[in-house]
Amino acid sequence: MSTEITAVPMLDLKRQFNKIGAEMNAVLTSVNESGQFVLGPEVKKLEENIAKYSQTNHAVGVASGSDALLLALMAANIGADDEVIAPSFTFFASASCVPRLGAKLVFAEIDPDTFNLDPQDVASRITEKTRAIVVVHLFGQAADMIGLKAVVEEAEKKYGRKIFIVEDSCQAIGAELDGVPVGNWGDASCLSFYPTKNLGGAGDGGMVVCNDQTVADRVRLLRGHGMSPRYFHKEIGINSRLDSYQAAILNVKLAYLDEWTEARGTNAARYERLFADSNLADCIITPKTVGNRRHVWNQYVVRVLGGKRDELRAYLAECKIGTDIYYPLGLHQQECFAYLGYKAEDLPQTLKAAREVLALPIYPELTAEEQTYLVEKVLAFFKK
Ligand SMILES: *Cc1c(COP(=O)(O)O)cnc(C)c1O
């Protein structure tokens, strides 16, 4: 019963709701009946479930992935006079947490194959003031943690002080490197449950996972105004608690996560075949996966060559095919970071990526017919 495809949305969460909506509604009803809406038993259960899923000792629910990043750096006591290295080719929140704490933000360059931090470039930017580095596992593939940790360990020896590694795993829940899940490579790892993420709630939510008890305790304290016991404030924290609604929904969805991740992987492999069969290698570069990694495909991002990205995107939009651009500008090019004094060409790989990348639909419910239709339209664009 093949129906003719006339549109392919970039993301369609209704398809997911059609499958598990009854379960989602049922848990929301029980949260309503419980009268407990902030933290509470559903959040505790989610923290346990996510710690188990990540194979980490601790997990602390917070209000968003952005807050998870801020809290991880707060837990590391980052402040004025400190330098923190982060990629420029990432979502804003990976880096905005640094100047928020009064520290100096230092942008590093990416490896063009994986869009993740280039360890050698990071090494060249470490100084005696470097106190932390934010490593993003972009699009769902783990960064080169082995290379990065070697660079960090060498610098720690040279300067005689610890460099805190924050993993930004907001796009990468379930991703692995050498069989070890993200969240176990740095000192703290940040998750986002924003609805477009692989494990998405019905609003904002986030989590910090880690193996160190001290880090977990500090994040727990800081997410609740630094208060312990009630109305006694040990330090100045923030209000960043996870809602019971979100946790309840996420507890339901977590049971499906591996199935969905597998479906994303199937879709990625299908794109790979469809593009190979279309002989589009001169026009489209498909994503590279590194051998020892489990890629969870939060995004399927191709490079469009020949300066044709925006034209292709407009053509696909005419065909009612949704695409997106992650990210159209390096953070070092953003107006709010102009004071840092970077020129666009200072990070040539980031600049090039920002001009070439195009994200295609990759959600688990996407059909083979929709993917075929999409690749046919890409081929039609380049042959016209
Ligand atoms: C989504 C995302 C964040 C922020 O998460 P929110 O929950 O939206 O605050 C941070 N970093 C990366 C790489 C992300 O993709």
The ligand as an SDF file (V2000), in Angstrom:
LIG
                    3D

 15 15  0  0  0  0  0  0  0  0999 V2000
   20.4020   21.0880   22.7500 C   0  0  0  0  0  0  0  0  0  0  0  0
   21.7950   21.3660   23.0640 C   0  0  0  0  0  0  0  0  0  0  0  0
   22.1720   22.0620   24.2120 C   0  0  0  0  0  0  0  0  0  0  0  0
   21.2080   22.7560   25.1230 C   0  0  0  0  0  0  0  0  0  0  0  0
   20.1780   22.0240   25.6100 O   0  0  0  0  0  0  0  0  0  0  0  0
   18.8160   22.7300   26.0510 P   0  0  0  0  0  0  0  0  0  0  0  0
   18.1350   21.6310   26.7870 O   0  0  0  0  0  0  0  0  0  0  0  0
   18.0980   23.1650   24.8210 O   0  0  0  0  0  0  0  0  0  0  0  0
   19.1550   23.8520   26.9550 O   0  0  0  0  0  0  0  0  0  0  0  0
   23.5230   22.1950   24.4710 C   0  0  0  0  0  0  0  0  0  0  0  0
   24.4540   21.7110   23.6520 N   0  0  0  0  0  0  0  0  0  0  0  0
   24.1330   21.0510   22.5310 C   0  0  0  0  0  0  0  0  0  0  0  0
   25.2300   20.5280   21.6590 C   0  0  0  0  0  0  0  0  0  0  0  0
   22.7970   20.8770   22.1850 C   0  0  0  0  0  0  0  0  0  0  0  0
   22.4950   20.2480   21.0530 O   0  0  0  0  0  0  0  0  0  0  0  0
  1  2  1  0
  2  3  1  0
  2 14  2  0
  3  4  1  0
  3 10  2  0
  4  5  1  0
  5  6  1  0
  6  7  2  0
  6  8  1  0
  6  9  1  0
 10 11  1  0
 11 12  2  0
 12 13  1  0
 12 14  1  0
 14 15  1  0
M  END
$$$$
